[in-house]
Amino acid sequence: MKVNLKCFANLAERYTCDYQMTTAMEMNEGSTVSKLMKASGIPEKDVHIVFVNGKISGVQQSLNDGDRITLVPATGGM
């Protein structure tokens, strides 16, 4: 199945995903956000918020063909 990954801030700078365009990823049926992150080389500790199809989710969320996953890192101020 194909899912679309988008990353923000330093995740987009460090890993193979972008904040402007989505990155198409081929995953096995029954994959989770956690498996997608491993396949992309993104450690769970680097991600603060996960969205699946625009809704807040978690790393154990099962994925379906065509899902849009957005990963947001923890960000800080001064």
MDTraj code that builds the backbone (N, CA, C; nanometers):
import mdtraj as md
import numpy as np

residues = "MET LYS VAL ASN LEU LYS CYS PHE ALA ASN LEU ALA GLU ARG TYR THR CYS ASP TYR GLN MET THR THR ALA MET GLU MET ASN GLU GLY SER THR VAL SER LYS LEU MET LYS ALA SER GLY ILE PRO GLU LYS ASP VAL HIS ILE VAL PHE VAL ASN GLY LYS ILE SER GLY VAL GLN GLN SER LEU ASN ASP GLY ASP ARG ILE THR LEU VAL PRO ALA THR GLY GLY MET".split()
xyz = np.array([
    [0.0846, -0.1177, 0.0000],
    [0.0000, 0.0000, 0.0000],
    [0.0889, 0.1237, 0.0000],
    [0.0331, 0.2338, -0.0499],
    [0.1101, 0.3580, -0.0550],
    [0.0497, 0.4576, 0.0432],
    [0.1373, 0.5198, 0.1237],
    [0.0969, 0.6265, 0.2149],
    [0.1829, 0.7485, 0.1846],
    [0.1396, 0.8625, 0.2322],
    [0.2096, 0.9876, 0.2046],
    [0.2568, 1.0506, 0.3344],
    [0.3856, 1.0772, 0.3414],
    [0.4492, 1.1278, 0.4624],
    [0.4911, 1.2730, 0.4445],
    [0.4618, 1.3536, 0.5460],
    [0.5048, 1.4939, 0.5481],
    [0.5676, 1.5201, 0.6846],
    [0.6794, 1.5921, 0.6851],
    [0.7499, 1.6243, 0.8097],
    [0.7699, 1.7749, 0.8194],
    [0.7741, 1.8245, 0.9428],
    [0.7938, 1.9670, 0.9650],
    [0.9225, 1.9949, 1.0412],
    [0.9645, 2.1210, 1.0320],
    [1.0791, 2.1760, 1.1060],
    [1.2048, 2.0917, 1.0858],
    [1.2750, 2.0611, 1.1943],
    [1.4030, 1.9909, 1.1811],
    [1.3875, 1.8482, 1.1295],
    [1.2695, 1.7884, 1.1381],
    [1.2502, 1.6545, 1.0804],
    [1.2682, 1.6601, 0.9289],
    [1.2152, 1.7653, 0.8669],
    [1.2277, 1.7811, 0.7222],
    [1.3722, 1.8067, 0.6813],
    [1.4486, 1.8674, 0.7692],
    [1.5888, 1.8961, 0.7391],
    [1.6770, 1.7729, 0.7544],
    [1.6432, 1.6853, 0.8494],
    [1.7302, 1.5718, 0.8819],
    [1.6935, 1.4409, 0.8132],
    [1.5692, 1.4259, 0.7712],
    [1.5247, 1.2958, 0.7204],
    [1.4665, 1.3092, 0.5803],
    [1.4333, 1.1955, 0.5203],
    [1.3872, 1.1935, 0.3816],
    [1.2379, 1.2222, 0.3708],
    [1.1962, 1.3340, 0.4237],
    [1.0579, 1.3785, 0.4084],
    [1.0596, 1.5304, 0.4012],
    [0.9511, 1.5871, 0.3534],
    [0.9484, 1.7299, 0.3246],
    [0.8270, 1.7937, 0.3904],
    [0.8326, 1.9237, 0.4142],
    [0.7181, 1.9931, 0.4729],
    [0.6289, 2.0558, 0.3663],
    [0.6804, 2.0737, 0.2458],
    [0.5999, 2.1342, 0.1397],
    [0.5268, 2.0294, 0.0569],
    [0.5944, 1.9230, 0.0259],
    [0.5369, 1.8147, -0.0543],
    [0.5362, 1.6879, 0.0310],
    [0.4464, 1.5974, -0.0010],
    [0.4486, 1.4700, 0.0704],
    [0.5456, 1.3753, 0.0018],
    [0.5967, 1.2817, 0.0787],
    [0.6848, 1.1777, 0.0275],
    [0.6050, 1.0485, 0.0229],
    [0.5894, 0.9908, -0.0953],
    [0.5156, 0.8650, -0.1094],
    [0.6023, 0.7510, -0.0566],
    [0.5421, 0.6683, 0.0269],
    [0.6127, 0.5541, 0.0862],
    [0.5312, 0.4281, 0.0602],
    [0.5966, 0.3236, 0.0173],
    [0.5322, 0.1939, -0.0026],
    [0.5494, 0.1141, 0.1255],
    [0.4379, 0.0708, 0.1846],
    [0.4399, -0.0030, 0.3111],
    [0.3582, -0.1310, 0.2970],
    [0.3874, -0.2283, 0.3838],
    [0.3100, -0.3523, 0.3868],
    [0.1745, -0.3278, 0.4513],
    [0.0758, -0.4061, 0.4112],
    [-0.0557, -0.4003, 0.4757],
    [-0.0372, -0.4247, 0.6250],
    [-0.1131, -0.3553, 0.7068],
    [-0.1041, -0.3719, 0.8515],
    [0.0069, -0.2915, 0.9170],
    [0.0760, -0.2096, 0.8386],
    [0.1830, -0.1268, 0.8958],
    [0.1242, -0.0199, 0.9868],
    [0.2077, 0.0273, 1.0783],
    [0.1695, 0.1328, 1.1717],
    [0.2546, 0.2568, 1.1448],
    [0.2202, 0.3651, 1.2107],
    [0.3012, 0.4864, 1.2014],
    [0.4431, 0.4565, 1.2495],
    [0.4548, 0.3775, 1.3551],
    [0.5864, 0.3411, 1.4083],
    [0.6714, 0.2712, 1.3024],
    [0.6123, 0.1780, 1.2285],
    [0.6864, 0.1074, 1.1227],
    [0.7247, 0.2025, 1.0101],
    [0.6370, 0.2959, 0.9788],
    [0.6669, 0.3963, 0.8766],
    [0.7854, 0.4822, 0.9193],
    [0.7861, 0.5217, 1.0457],
    [0.8962, 0.6028, 1.0967],
    [1.0273, 0.5251, 1.0917],
    [1.0243, 0.3977, 1.1287],
    [1.1462, 0.3156, 1.1208],
    [1.1940, 0.3046, 0.9770],
    [1.1012, 0.2831, 0.8835],
    [1.1375, 0.2712, 0.7419],
    [1.1971, 0.4016, 0.6889],
    [1.1589, 0.5132, 0.7483],
    [1.2093, 0.6446, 0.7069],
    [1.3329, 0.6868, 0.7845],
    [1.3717, 0.6064, 0.8846],
    [1.4887, 0.6389, 0.9655],
    [1.4628, 0.7463, 1.0697],
    [1.3363, 0.7683, 1.1042],
    [1.3006, 0.8736, 1.1997],
    [1.2767, 0.8119, 1.3372],
    [1.3598, 0.8434, 1.4364],
    [1.3404, 0.7891, 1.5714],
    [1.2136, 0.8462, 1.6361],
    [1.1414, 0.7612, 1.7077],
    [1.0187, 0.8052, 1.7747],
    [1.0450, 0.9208, 1.8706],
    [1.1623, 0.9225, 1.9324],
    [1.1938, 1.0280, 2.0296],
    [1.2006, 1.1664, 1.9645],
    [1.2177, 1.1714, 1.8329],
    [1.2263, 1.2994, 1.7626],
    [1.0897, 1.3561, 1.7241],
    [0.9836, 1.2769, 1.7422],
    [0.8496, 1.3182, 1.6997],
    [0.7632, 1.3485, 1.8215],
    [0.7010, 1.4658, 1.8200],
    [0.6162, 1.5074, 1.9322],
    [0.4676, 1.4853, 1.9027],
    [0.4252, 1.5153, 1.7787],
    [0.2844, 1.5004, 1.7407],
    [0.2759, 1.4249, 1.6083],
    [0.1792, 1.3330, 1.6016],
    [0.1521, 1.2554, 1.4804],
    [0.0096, 1.2863, 1.4353],
    [-0.0055, 1.3161, 1.3081],
    [-0.1383, 1.3313, 1.2482],
    [-0.1549, 1.2234, 1.1418],
    [-0.2710, 1.1607, 1.1375],
    [-0.3063, 1.0697, 1.0288],
    [-0.4347, 1.1242, 0.9678],
    [-0.4266, 1.1610, 0.8416],
    [-0.5400, 1.2206, 0.7702],
    [-0.5958, 1.3424, 0.8438],
    [-0.5049, 1.4237, 0.9001],
    [-0.5433, 1.5483, 0.9641],
    [-0.5922, 1.5372, 1.1070],
    [-0.5928, 1.4157, 1.1630],
    [-0.6378, 1.3966, 1.3012],
    [-0.5210, 1.3514, 1.3876],
    [-0.5126, 1.4067, 1.5098],
    [-0.4057, 1.3661, 1.6010],
    [-0.4156, 1.2165, 1.6256],
    [-0.3025, 1.1514, 1.6208],
    [-0.2971, 1.0066, 1.6325],
    [-0.1766, 0.9678, 1.7167],
    [-0.1417, 0.8410, 1.7126],
    [-0.0254, 0.7908, 1.7843],
    [0.0565, 0.7001, 1.6949],
    [0.1717, 0.6596, 1.7441],
    [0.2627, 0.5791, 1.6617],
    [0.2116, 0.4371, 1.6380],
    [0.1168, 0.3895, 1.7187],
    [0.0632, 0.2547, 1.6991],
    [-0.0577, 0.2525, 1.6060],
    [-0.0936, 0.3673, 1.5517],
    [-0.2070, 0.3763, 1.4590],
    [-0.1805, 0.2917, 1.3353],
    [-0.2748, 0.2049, 1.2999],
    [-0.2644, 0.1260, 1.1768],
    [-0.2874, 0.2170, 1.0570],
    [-0.2165, 0.1878, 0.9500],
    [-0.2264, 0.2694, 0.8296],
    [-0.3045, 0.1973, 0.7207],
    [-0.3661, 0.2770, 0.6344],
    [-0.4406, 0.2258, 0.5196],
    [-0.3881, 0.2915, 0.3933],
    [-0.4132, 0.2271, 0.2810],
    [-0.3701, 0.2800, 0.1528],
    [-0.4216, 0.4228, 0.1355],
    [-0.3321, 0.5127, 0.0971],
    [-0.3685, 0.6512, 0.0720],
    [-0.3652, 0.7428, 0.1926],
    [-0.3346, 0.6896, 0.3109],
    [-0.3291, 0.7734, 0.4311],
    [-0.2229, 0.8820, 0.4171],
    [-0.2497, 0.9965, 0.4808],
    [-0.1555, 1.1084, 0.4866],
    [-0.1061, 1.1204, 0.6302],
    [0.0233, 1.1008, 0.6493],
    [0.0833, 1.1048, 0.7823],
    [0.1689, 1.2307, 0.7914],
    [0.1492, 1.3069, 0.8981],
    [0.2279, 1.4273, 0.9224],
    [0.2973, 1.4127, 1.0568],
    [0.4277, 1.4363, 1.0584],
    [0.5077, 1.4258, 1.1801],
    [0.5588, 1.5641, 1.2194],
    [0.5408, 1.5964, 1.3470],
    [0.5815, 1.7271, 1.3983],
    [0.6765, 1.7054, 1.5157],
    [0.7947, 1.7672, 1.5128],
    [0.8877, 1.7520, 1.6245],
    [0.8496, 1.8441, 1.7399],
    [0.9086, 1.8183, 1.8539],
    [0.8959, 1.9124, 1.9653],
    [0.9734, 2.0376, 1.9257],
    [0.9154, 2.1524, 1.9505],
    [0.9846, 2.2774, 1.9199],
    [0.9889, 2.3622, 2.0455],
    [1.0886, 2.4434, 2.0530],
    [1.1036, 2.5270, 2.1715],
    [1.1256, 2.6712, 2.1340],
    [1.1058, 2.7536, 2.2311],
    [1.1295, 2.8964, 2.2109],
    [1.2709, 2.9308, 2.2522],
    [1.2827, 3.0385, 2.3209],
    [1.4135, 3.0889, 2.3599],
    [1.4775, 2.9987, 2.4556],
])
top = md.Topology()
chain = top.add_chain()
for i, resn in enumerate(residues, 1):
    res = top.add_residue(resn, chain, resSeq=i)
    for name in ("N", "CA", "C"):
        top.add_atom(name, md.element.get_by_symbol(name[0]), res)
traj = md.Trajectory(xyz[None], top)
